[in-house]
Amino acid sequence: MKKFKIIFSIIFLFFCIHLLSAKEIKLKIIETSDIHGNYFPYDFLNDTPGKGSLARIETYIQQQRDIYGKNLLLFDAGDFLQGQPTSYYYNFIDTVSPHLGARILNYMDYDAAVPGNHDIETGHSVYDRYFTQCKFPYLGANIINTSTGNPYLKPYHIFVREGVKIAVLGLLTPRIPYWLPKDLWSGLQFDDMQESIRKWLPIIREKEKADIIIGLFHSGEKPKSGNVKFEENTSFLIARDIPGFDIILLGHDHNALCRTITNKNGEKVLLLNPGSQGLNIARAEIIIEKKRNTLISKSISGALINTSNCGIDSAFMAQFSTAYDTIQKFSNSPVGTLTQTISTRDSYFGPSAFCDFINQLQLKISGADISFTAPLFFDTEIKAGKIFLRDMFKLYKYENRLHTMLLTGKEIKGYLEHSYSLWTNQMQSPEDDLLLFDNQYTGINKKLLYNSYNFDSAMGIKYTVDVTKPYGNKINIISMSDGSSFDLDKTYKVAINSYRANGDDGMLIKGAGIPKEKIKDRIVKTSDNDLRSDIMQYIHQKGTITPECKNEWKFIPEEWVAPAIERNRNDLFGNISITNKPSINVH
């Protein structure tokens, strides 16, 4: 009996020691973002094997699930439903079958996600259907239902793993109303991210008593301007200025990032962004020590995993083989014939057949006097010969609609002044760059300061761009394209896409000088369909299309511009000649 008591006492002592000792819990956090329809390892736009994709990401995830089991949490930071025929088909063509995107994320066992601006761009009928088909929560603390005043989506979610409480707070960039037509987000408002966080973070701390707090944001790292309220990219500011987050998983700006910063309280915050297209995976490893219910310590580390080293998951491909074949057939649907190859490359150095082709179609579709467009893809081409539905995604990247607006001649000039200020340097000598480069990138890695989709040029008018002049004096509009006079005081009908017509890029607000709240009053007509669909229908009706460069504008002085073009073309694309050398009649 005495022996039994001793044994029992020893067992009890060990049990008490076990209770009093700290327990170590290891967690793995994986983030994807800005997949943009790149579900399969195939580039449907160019009809070639592709990089990145969820099929490769699944390989890595399965490997990690074997190690971490339920302690692995998988999140997506938005812009999932736009960019490839894969998503477009299930957004707008087959609206009866379960959405392929939802099926894939359910199969991969995602734990939570936030929508991106391009997800909202698909419209209520698409994203509402998609959200209901996902078997995990879509989060959006700052997406407010205007009829109730409550979040339209769940603001945050709590996960419990081995007694560790992980809170994930989801937010979306609030710039939606500045980018997208209101009917796409009717009944919603998008609150400032920092204000929303200051509301919800105390609730997560005090009510939920989370051990780990993660921000899941569709908002890039750093702001583009000093405007903090309703800023597009504010993840860094939140990490620095609002203590409480352990990790911020971000997306939207497509810039891969793994960085630890110190917030204003001296605490470390890990920032992770996997970039886009599934080319990288962002992962965080968390080691927690808890004694009973008390957090003793936590350590957090992060890394980016390049998916080129991940094989293609065969089970994934087998699971979705029917959908893959459907998309392949859809992408290869014939649309018409192109008599010559068009490329966006010429668009940075003068008028191009690529942009002029879109402008011509916009003029014909809208009946406007003048049209604006930009190269939405930085570097793409559509080859001469038969063209297919997949080529329409290269011709027009986004699901923008076409607006017809009323602008005065003075406003048109101001619009162009702002556009060209975003992509041309003010040259001081023939040795200077024509294009406006980001000074962070030099040598063979030169990069434009702004994205090419900001570089609008016009059709319907003849004009010159003097790159030796400052903002406000670059543009000289000579006449209408038919030779008739152009009047700064006259009102013209202008074809413009819905993104521009919402004013956020500055062309209408800063350039044309139209107050944001007055822009909608200038819109006299809006297309029913997205521009890509309208263009595709036009080409299909015509059968054979002969794109041509109209040469309605040019850079001057030509003796400075010509050598600068050759240098800058090499900087961007290597030693490749320009298809078109503009020459307009300026008399």
C-alpha positions as CSV (number, residue, x, y, z in Angstrom):
1,M,0.0,0.0,0.0
2,K,2.8,2.3,0.9
3,K,4.5,1.5,-2.3
4,F,1.3,2.3,-4.2
5,K,1.1,5.7,-2.5
6,I,4.7,6.5,-3.4
7,I,4.0,5.6,-7.1
8,F,0.8,7.5,-7.1
9,S,2.6,10.6,-5.6
10,I,5.3,10.4,-8.2
11,I,2.7,10.2,-11.0
12,F,0.8,13.1,-9.4
13,L,4.0,15.2,-9.1
14,F,4.8,14.6,-12.8
15,F,1.3,15.5,-13.7
16,C,1.5,18.8,-11.7
17,I,4.9,19.6,-13.3
18,H,3.4,19.0,-16.7
19,L,0.5,21.4,-15.9
20,L,2.9,24.0,-14.7
21,S,5.4,23.7,-17.5
22,A,5.0,25.8,-20.7
23,K,3.6,24.1,-23.8
24,E,5.2,24.9,-27.2
25,I,2.8,25.2,-30.2
26,K,3.9,25.7,-33.7
27,L,1.7,27.3,-36.3
28,K,2.2,27.8,-40.1
29,I,0.4,30.7,-41.9
30,I,0.3,30.7,-45.7
31,E,-0.9,33.6,-47.9
32,T,-1.8,33.9,-51.5
33,S,-2.9,37.1,-53.2
34,D,-3.7,38.7,-56.5
35,I,-4.0,35.3,-58.3
36,H,-6.0,37.0,-61.0
37,G,-7.5,33.9,-62.4
38,N,-4.2,32.0,-62.7
39,Y,-5.6,28.8,-61.3
40,F,-3.9,26.4,-63.7
41,P,-0.2,26.2,-64.8
42,Y,-1.2,27.4,-68.3
43,D,-1.1,30.8,-69.8
44,F,-4.5,30.9,-71.6
45,L,-3.8,34.3,-73.0
46,N,-0.7,33.2,-74.9
47,D,-1.7,29.6,-75.3
48,T,1.5,28.4,-73.6
49,P,2.6,26.7,-70.4
50,G,2.4,29.2,-67.6
51,K,4.3,30.1,-64.4
52,G,2.9,30.2,-60.9
53,S,-0.7,29.0,-60.4
54,L,-2.7,27.4,-57.7
55,A,-1.8,24.0,-59.0
56,R,1.8,24.6,-57.9
57,I,0.8,26.2,-54.7
58,E,-1.3,23.1,-53.8
59,T,1.9,21.0,-54.0
60,Y,3.6,23.2,-51.3
61,I,0.5,23.3,-49.1
62,Q,0.1,19.5,-49.1
63,Q,3.7,19.1,-48.1
64,Q,3.2,21.6,-45.2
65,R,-0.1,20.0,-44.1
66,D,1.8,16.7,-43.6
67,I,4.0,18.6,-41.1
68,Y,1.6,21.0,-39.4
69,G,-1.8,19.4,-39.9
70,K,-4.6,21.6,-38.5
71,N,-2.0,24.1,-37.3
72,L,-1.6,25.3,-40.9
73,L,-3.9,28.2,-41.8
74,L,-4.3,29.3,-45.4
75,F,-5.5,32.8,-46.5
76,D,-6.0,34.8,-49.7
77,A,-5.8,38.6,-49.9
78,G,-8.0,39.2,-52.9
79,D,-8.2,39.9,-56.6
80,F,-9.0,36.3,-57.3
81,L,-11.9,36.7,-59.8
82,Q,-10.3,38.7,-62.7
83,G,-7.5,38.4,-65.2
84,Q,-7.8,35.2,-67.2
85,P,-10.5,33.4,-69.2
86,T,-10.7,30.9,-66.2
87,S,-12.4,33.4,-64.0
88,Y,-14.2,35.3,-66.8
89,Y,-16.0,32.2,-68.0
90,Y,-17.5,31.4,-64.6
91,N,-18.2,35.0,-63.9
92,F,-20.2,35.8,-67.0
93,I,-20.6,32.8,-69.3
94,D,-21.5,29.8,-67.1
95,T,-23.4,31.4,-64.3
96,V,-25.3,28.2,-63.4
97,S,-22.5,25.8,-62.5
98,P,-20.7,26.3,-59.1
99,H,-18.0,28.9,-59.6
100,L,-14.7,27.3,-60.5
101,G,-12.8,29.7,-58.1
102,A,-15.0,28.7,-55.2
103,R,-14.6,25.0,-56.0
104,I,-10.8,25.3,-56.1
105,L,-10.4,27.2,-52.9
106,N,-12.8,24.8,-51.1
107,Y,-10.8,21.9,-52.5
108,M,-7.5,23.5,-51.2
109,D,-9.2,24.0,-47.8
110,Y,-8.7,27.8,-47.5
111,D,-9.5,29.2,-44.0
112,A,-10.4,32.8,-44.9
113,A,-10.1,35.5,-47.6
114,V,-10.8,39.1,-48.3
115,P,-12.1,40.5,-51.6
116,G,-10.0,42.8,-53.8
117,N,-11.1,45.7,-55.9
118,H,-11.1,43.6,-59.1
119,D,-13.4,41.1,-57.3
120,I,-15.8,43.9,-56.6
121,E,-15.4,44.9,-60.3
122,T,-17.2,41.8,-61.4
123,G,-20.5,43.1,-59.9
124,H,-23.0,42.0,-57.2
125,S,-24.4,39.1,-59.2
126,V,-20.9,37.5,-59.5
127,Y,-19.3,38.1,-56.2
128,D,-22.4,37.5,-54.1
129,R,-22.9,34.1,-55.8
130,Y,-19.2,33.3,-55.3
131,F,-19.1,34.3,-51.6
132,T,-22.1,32.0,-50.8
133,Q,-20.3,29.1,-52.6
134,C,-17.1,29.4,-50.6
135,K,-17.0,27.2,-47.5
136,F,-14.9,29.6,-45.5
137,P,-15.5,33.2,-44.4
138,Y,-14.9,36.1,-46.7
139,L,-13.9,39.0,-44.4
140,G,-14.4,42.8,-44.9
141,A,-14.7,44.9,-41.7
142,N,-14.8,48.2,-43.7
143,I,-17.3,47.0,-46.4
144,I,-20.6,48.4,-45.0
145,N,-24.1,47.5,-45.9
146,T,-25.7,50.9,-46.2
147,S,-29.2,49.6,-45.4
148,T,-28.1,48.2,-42.0
149,G,-24.9,50.1,-41.1
150,N,-23.3,46.7,-40.4
151,P,-20.4,45.0,-42.2
152,Y,-21.5,43.4,-45.5
153,L,-19.1,40.5,-44.8
154,K,-17.9,39.1,-41.5
155,P,-15.4,41.6,-40.0
156,Y,-13.0,39.1,-38.4
157,H,-12.7,35.4,-37.6
158,I,-11.3,33.5,-34.6
159,F,-9.3,30.3,-35.1
160,V,-8.3,28.1,-32.1
161,R,-5.4,25.8,-32.5
162,E,-4.2,23.8,-29.4
163,G,-5.6,26.5,-27.1
164,V,-4.0,29.4,-29.1
165,K,-6.5,32.0,-30.3
166,I,-5.7,33.5,-33.7
167,A,-7.8,36.5,-34.8
168,V,-7.8,37.5,-38.5
169,L,-9.2,40.9,-39.3
170,G,-10.0,41.5,-43.0
171,L,-10.1,44.9,-44.9
172,L,-10.2,46.1,-48.4
173,T,-8.8,49.3,-49.9
174,P,-11.5,52.0,-49.7
175,R,-10.8,53.5,-53.1
176,I,-13.6,51.4,-54.8
177,P,-16.0,54.4,-55.3
178,Y,-13.1,56.2,-57.1
179,W,-12.5,53.4,-59.5
180,L,-15.7,51.5,-60.2
181,P,-19.3,52.5,-61.4
182,K,-21.7,52.6,-58.5
183,D,-24.0,49.8,-59.8
184,L,-21.2,47.3,-59.2
185,W,-21.2,48.1,-55.5
186,S,-24.7,49.4,-54.9
187,G,-25.8,49.3,-51.3
188,L,-22.2,49.4,-50.0
189,Q,-19.8,51.9,-48.6
190,F,-16.1,51.4,-48.1
191,D,-14.9,53.0,-44.8
192,D,-11.3,54.2,-44.2
193,M,-9.2,51.2,-43.1
194,Q,-7.5,52.9,-40.2
195,E,-10.8,54.1,-38.7
196,S,-12.3,50.6,-39.1
197,I,-9.3,49.0,-37.4
198,R,-9.6,51.4,-34.5
199,K,-13.1,50.2,-34.1
200,W,-12.6,46.5,-34.3
201,L,-9.1,46.0,-32.8
202,P,-10.2,46.8,-29.2
203,I,-13.1,44.3,-29.6
204,I,-10.7,41.6,-30.8
205,R,-8.4,42.3,-27.8
206,E,-10.9,42.7,-25.1
207,K,-13.7,40.4,-26.1
208,E,-11.8,37.7,-28.0
209,K,-8.5,37.9,-26.0
210,A,-6.6,36.7,-29.0
211,D,-3.0,35.5,-28.6
212,I,-2.1,36.3,-32.2
213,I,-3.7,39.1,-34.3
214,I,-3.3,39.0,-38.1
215,G,-4.4,41.7,-40.6
216,L,-5.6,40.3,-43.9
217,F,-5.6,43.4,-46.2
218,H,-6.2,44.0,-49.9
219,S,-4.1,47.2,-49.7
220,G,-0.5,47.6,-50.7
221,E,2.5,48.5,-48.5
222,K,3.0,52.3,-48.8
223,P,0.8,55.2,-49.9
224,K,1.3,56.9,-53.2
225,S,0.4,60.3,-51.8
226,G,0.2,62.1,-48.5
227,N,-3.6,61.5,-48.4
228,V,-3.9,59.1,-45.5
229,K,-7.7,59.0,-45.2
230,F,-9.1,56.6,-47.8
231,E,-5.6,55.9,-49.0
232,E,-5.2,53.0,-51.5
233,N,-2.1,51.5,-50.0
234,T,-1.9,51.8,-46.2
235,S,-0.6,48.5,-44.8
236,F,2.7,50.0,-43.7
237,L,1.1,52.9,-42.0
238,I,-1.3,50.6,-40.1
239,A,1.6,48.3,-39.0
240,R,3.6,51.3,-37.8
241,D,0.9,53.5,-36.2
242,I,-1.7,51.1,-34.8
243,P,-0.2,48.7,-32.3
244,G,-1.8,45.3,-31.9
245,F,-1.0,43.3,-35.1
246,D,1.6,40.5,-35.1
247,I,1.4,39.9,-38.8
248,I,-0.1,41.8,-41.7
249,L,-0.8,39.7,-44.8
250,L,-1.3,42.2,-47.7
251,G,-1.8,42.3,-51.4
252,H,-3.0,44.6,-54.2
253,D,0.2,46.3,-55.3
254,H,1.7,43.0,-56.7
255,N,5.0,43.7,-54.9
256,A,6.4,40.6,-53.2
257,L,7.4,41.5,-49.7
258,C,8.8,40.0,-46.5
259,R,9.7,42.6,-44.0
260,T,9.6,43.1,-40.2
261,I,9.1,46.6,-38.9
262,T,8.9,48.1,-35.4
263,N,5.6,49.9,-34.5
264,K,5.3,53.0,-32.4
265,N,5.2,50.9,-29.2
266,G,8.5,49.2,-30.1
267,E,6.8,45.9,-31.1
268,K,7.7,43.8,-34.1
269,V,5.2,43.4,-37.0
270,L,5.8,41.1,-39.9
271,L,4.6,42.3,-43.3
272,L,4.1,39.7,-46.0
273,N,3.0,40.0,-49.6
274,P,3.3,37.1,-52.1
275,G,3.0,39.3,-55.1
276,S,0.8,38.2,-57.9
277,Q,-0.2,35.2,-60.2
278,G,0.9,32.6,-57.6
279,L,4.6,33.2,-58.5
280,N,5.4,33.2,-54.8
281,I,3.8,32.0,-51.6
282,A,4.1,34.1,-48.4
283,R,4.5,32.1,-45.2
284,A,4.9,32.8,-41.5
285,E,6.0,30.4,-38.8
286,I,4.8,31.1,-35.3
287,I,6.1,29.4,-32.1
288,I,4.0,30.0,-29.1
289,E,4.7,29.1,-25.5
290,K,1.7,28.9,-23.2
291,K,1.5,27.9,-19.5
292,R,-2.1,26.9,-18.7
293,N,-4.0,29.7,-20.5
294,T,-1.2,32.3,-20.2
295,L,0.9,33.3,-23.1
296,I,4.6,33.1,-22.1
297,S,6.3,33.9,-25.4
298,K,5.9,34.1,-29.1
299,S,8.3,34.2,-32.0
300,I,7.4,34.9,-35.6
301,S,9.4,34.6,-38.8
302,G,8.5,35.0,-42.4
303,A,9.7,34.0,-45.9
304,L,8.7,34.0,-49.5
305,I,8.6,30.7,-51.4
306,N,9.1,30.8,-55.2
307,T,6.6,28.4,-56.7
308,S,8.9,27.6,-59.7
309,N,10.4,25.1,-57.4
310,C,7.0,23.5,-56.7
311,G,5.8,20.7,-59.0
312,I,2.3,20.7,-60.4
313,D,-0.1,18.8,-58.2
314,S,-1.5,15.9,-60.3
315,A,-4.5,15.4,-58.0
316,F,-5.5,19.0,-58.4
317,M,-5.3,18.8,-62.2
318,A,-7.3,15.6,-62.2
319,Q,-10.0,17.1,-60.0
320,F,-10.5,20.1,-62.3
321,S,-9.7,18.5,-65.7
322,T,-13.2,19.1,-67.0
323,A,-13.1,22.8,-66.2
324,Y,-9.6,23.1,-67.6
325,D,-10.8,21.6,-70.9
326,T,-13.8,23.9,-70.9
327,I,-11.6,27.0,-70.5
328,Q,-9.2,25.8,-73.2
329,K,-12.0,25.4,-75.7
330,F,-13.5,28.8,-74.6
331,S,-10.2,30.6,-75.0
332,N,-9.6,29.1,-78.4
333,S,-12.9,30.3,-79.8
334,P,-12.2,32.2,-83.1
335,V,-13.1,35.9,-83.1
336,G,-11.8,37.2,-86.5
337,T,-8.6,38.0,-88.4
338,L,-6.0,40.6,-87.9
339,T,-4.0,41.7,-91.0
340,Q,-0.9,42.9,-89.0
341,T,0.7,42.3,-85.6
342,I,0.1,44.9,-83.0
343,S,2.2,45.5,-79.9
344,T,2.0,47.8,-76.9
345,R,5.7,48.5,-77.1
346,D,5.4,51.3,-79.6
347,S,2.8,53.0,-77.4
348,Y,5.5,54.6,-75.1
349,F,7.3,56.4,-77.9
350,G,4.5,57.8,-80.0
351,P,1.2,56.8,-81.5
352,S,0.8,53.0,-82.0
353,A,-1.4,50.8,-84.0
354,F,-2.3,49.0,-80.7
355,C,-3.7,52.0,-78.9
356,D,-5.1,53.6,-82.1
357,F,-7.0,50.4,-82.8
358,I,-8.7,50.6,-79.4
359,N,-9.4,54.3,-79.8
360,Q,-10.9,53.8,-83.2
361,L,-13.2,51.1,-81.9
362,Q,-14.2,53.3,-78.9
363,L,-15.0,56.2,-81.3
364,K,-17.2,53.9,-83.5
365,I,-19.0,52.3,-80.5
366,S,-19.7,55.6,-78.7
367,G,-20.1,58.1,-81.6
368,A,-17.8,60.5,-79.7
369,D,-15.6,63.2,-81.2
370,I,-12.4,62.2,-79.2
371,S,-11.2,59.0,-77.5
372,F,-8.7,58.3,-74.8
373,T,-7.0,55.0,-74.1
374,A,-3.8,53.5,-72.7
375,P,-1.7,50.3,-73.0
376,L,-3.3,48.3,-70.2
377,F,-0.7,45.6,-70.4
378,F,2.9,46.9,-70.2
379,D,4.2,44.5,-72.8
380,T,2.0,42.4,-75.0
381,E,1.3,41.7,-78.7
382,I,-1.4,40.2,-80.8
383,K,0.0,38.5,-83.9
384,A,-1.3,38.9,-87.4
385,G,-3.6,36.1,-88.6
386,K,-6.6,34.4,-86.9
387,I,-7.3,35.9,-83.5
388,F,-9.1,34.1,-80.7
389,L,-11.1,35.0,-77.6
390,R,-7.9,34.7,-75.5
391,D,-6.4,37.6,-77.6
392,M,-9.3,39.9,-76.4
393,F,-7.9,39.7,-72.9
394,K,-4.5,41.0,-74.2
395,L,-6.2,43.7,-76.2
396,Y,-8.3,44.9,-73.2
397,K,-7.2,43.6,-69.8
398,Y,-10.0,44.8,-67.5
399,E,-13.8,44.6,-67.4
400,N,-14.2,48.4,-67.9
401,R,-17.2,49.9,-69.5
402,L,-17.2,52.7,-72.1
403,H,-18.5,56.1,-71.0
404,T,-19.2,59.1,-73.2
405,M,-18.5,62.3,-71.4
406,L,-18.8,66.0,-72.2
407,L,-15.5,67.9,-71.8
408,T,-14.4,71.3,-73.0
409,G,-11.4,71.8,-75.1
410,K,-9.6,73.3,-72.2
411,E,-10.4,70.2,-70.0
412,I,-9.2,67.9,-72.8
413,K,-5.9,69.7,-72.9
414,G,-5.6,69.6,-69.1
415,Y,-6.4,65.8,-69.2
416,L,-3.6,65.2,-71.6
417,E,-1.2,67.4,-69.7
418,H,-1.7,65.2,-66.6
419,S,-1.5,62.0,-68.6
420,Y,1.8,62.8,-70.3
421,S,3.3,64.1,-67.0
422,L,3.0,60.5,-65.7
423,W,5.2,59.0,-68.4
424,T,7.4,61.6,-69.9
425,N,10.4,63.4,-68.4
426,Q,11.0,67.1,-68.9
427,M,14.1,66.9,-71.0
428,Q,16.9,69.4,-70.5
429,S,19.2,68.1,-73.2
430,P,19.2,65.5,-76.0
431,E,21.0,63.1,-73.6
432,D,18.1,63.0,-71.1
433,D,15.5,60.3,-70.9
434,L,12.3,60.8,-72.8
435,L,10.4,58.5,-70.3
436,L,9.9,59.0,-66.6
437,F,11.8,56.3,-64.8
438,D,11.8,55.2,-61.2
439,N,15.2,56.2,-59.8
440,Q,15.3,53.1,-57.6
441,Y,16.0,51.0,-60.8
442,T,19.0,51.7,-62.9
443,G,21.0,50.1,-65.7
444,I,19.4,47.1,-67.3
445,N,16.8,47.1,-64.6
446,K,15.1,50.4,-65.5
447,K,11.5,50.6,-64.6
448,L,8.8,53.2,-65.4
449,L,7.8,55.3,-62.4
450,Y,4.1,54.8,-63.0
451,N,2.1,51.9,-64.5
452,S,1.4,51.9,-68.2
453,Y,-2.4,51.9,-67.7
454,N,-2.0,55.6,-66.7
455,F,-0.5,56.6,-70.1
456,D,-3.5,57.9,-72.0
457,S,-3.2,59.2,-75.6
458,A,-5.9,60.6,-77.7
459,M,-7.5,60.1,-81.1
460,G,-9.8,62.5,-82.9
461,I,-7.4,65.4,-82.5
462,K,-3.9,66.3,-83.9
463,Y,-1.4,67.5,-81.3
464,T,2.2,67.6,-80.2
465,V,3.8,66.9,-76.9
466,D,6.8,69.1,-76.2
467,V,8.9,67.1,-73.7
468,T,11.2,70.1,-73.0
469,K,8.2,72.0,-71.5
470,P,6.9,71.7,-67.9
471,Y,3.5,70.4,-66.9
472,G,0.8,72.7,-68.3
473,N,2.7,73.6,-71.4
474,K,3.6,70.3,-73.0
475,I,0.4,69.8,-75.1
476,N,-0.4,71.8,-78.2
477,I,-3.6,70.8,-79.8
478,I,-3.5,71.8,-83.5
479,S,-6.8,70.7,-84.8
480,M,-9.4,68.0,-85.0
481,S,-8.3,64.9,-86.9
482,D,-10.3,66.0,-90.0
483,G,-8.4,69.3,-90.1
484,S,-11.3,71.4,-88.6
485,S,-10.4,73.8,-85.8
486,F,-10.2,72.7,-82.2
487,D,-11.7,75.2,-79.7
488,L,-10.6,75.3,-76.1
489,D,-14.1,76.8,-75.2
490,K,-16.1,74.3,-77.1
491,T,-17.7,71.2,-75.5
492,Y,-16.8,67.8,-77.1
493,K,-18.1,64.2,-76.6
494,V,-15.2,62.1,-75.3
495,A,-15.0,58.3,-75.1
496,I,-13.4,57.2,-71.9
497,N,-13.4,54.0,-69.9
498,S,-15.2,53.6,-66.6
499,Y,-12.0,53.6,-64.5
500,R,-11.0,57.0,-65.9
501,A,-14.6,58.3,-65.6
502,N,-14.5,57.7,-61.8
503,G,-11.6,60.2,-61.5
504,D,-9.2,58.5,-59.2
505,D,-6.2,58.5,-61.5
506,G,-6.2,62.3,-61.6
507,M,-6.8,62.9,-65.3
508,L,-10.2,64.4,-64.8
509,I,-9.8,65.8,-61.3
510,K,-6.2,67.2,-61.4
511,G,-5.8,67.5,-65.1
512,A,-9.2,68.6,-66.4
513,G,-9.9,70.3,-63.1
514,I,-13.4,68.7,-62.6
515,P,-14.4,68.2,-58.9
516,K,-15.0,64.5,-58.1
517,E,-18.6,65.1,-57.2
518,K,-19.3,66.8,-60.6
519,I,-17.8,64.1,-62.8
520,K,-21.0,62.0,-62.9
521,D,-22.9,64.9,-64.3
522,R,-20.7,64.9,-67.4
523,I,-21.5,61.3,-68.4
524,V,-24.1,61.2,-71.1
525,K,-23.9,57.5,-72.1
526,T,-22.6,54.3,-70.6
527,S,-22.3,51.0,-72.5
528,D,-24.3,48.0,-71.2
529,N,-21.4,45.5,-71.6
530,D,-17.8,45.6,-70.6
531,L,-15.5,47.1,-73.3
532,R,-13.8,43.8,-74.1
533,S,-17.2,42.3,-75.0
534,D,-18.1,45.3,-77.2
535,I,-14.8,45.1,-79.0
536,M,-15.0,41.4,-79.4
537,Q,-18.5,41.7,-80.9
538,Y,-17.3,44.4,-83.3
539,I,-14.4,42.3,-84.6
540,H,-16.6,39.3,-84.9
541,Q,-19.1,41.2,-87.1
542,K,-16.3,42.7,-89.3
543,G,-14.5,39.4,-89.7
544,T,-11.2,40.9,-90.9
545,I,-9.6,43.9,-89.1
546,T,-6.7,46.0,-90.5
547,P,-5.3,48.0,-87.5
548,E,-3.4,51.1,-88.5
549,C,-1.5,53.8,-86.7
550,K,-3.2,57.2,-87.5
551,N,-0.1,59.3,-86.5
552,E,-2.3,62.0,-85.0
553,W,0.3,63.1,-82.4
554,K,4.0,63.1,-81.8
555,F,6.8,64.1,-79.3
556,I,8.8,67.1,-80.1
557,P,11.6,68.4,-80.5
558,E,12.2,65.5,-82.9
559,E,16.0,66.0,-82.9
560,W,16.0,65.4,-79.2
561,V,13.3,62.8,-79.1
562,A,14.7,60.4,-81.7
563,P,17.9,59.4,-79.9
564,A,16.1,59.3,-76.6
565,I,13.6,56.9,-78.0
566,E,16.3,54.5,-79.1
567,R,18.0,54.6,-75.7
568,N,14.8,54.2,-73.7
569,R,13.5,51.5,-76.0
570,N,16.7,49.6,-75.2
571,D,16.2,50.3,-71.5
572,L,12.7,48.7,-71.5
573,F,12.8,46.0,-74.2
574,G,16.3,45.6,-75.5
575,N,17.5,46.5,-79.0
576,I,14.2,46.2,-80.9
577,S,13.2,48.6,-83.6
578,I,10.0,50.7,-83.5
579,T,7.2,49.6,-85.9
580,N,6.0,53.1,-86.4
581,K,7.8,56.5,-86.5
582,P,5.1,59.2,-86.2
583,S,4.9,62.0,-88.6
584,I,1.9,64.4,-88.5
585,N,1.0,67.4,-90.5
586,V,1.4,70.3,-88.1
587,H,0.5,73.1,-90.6
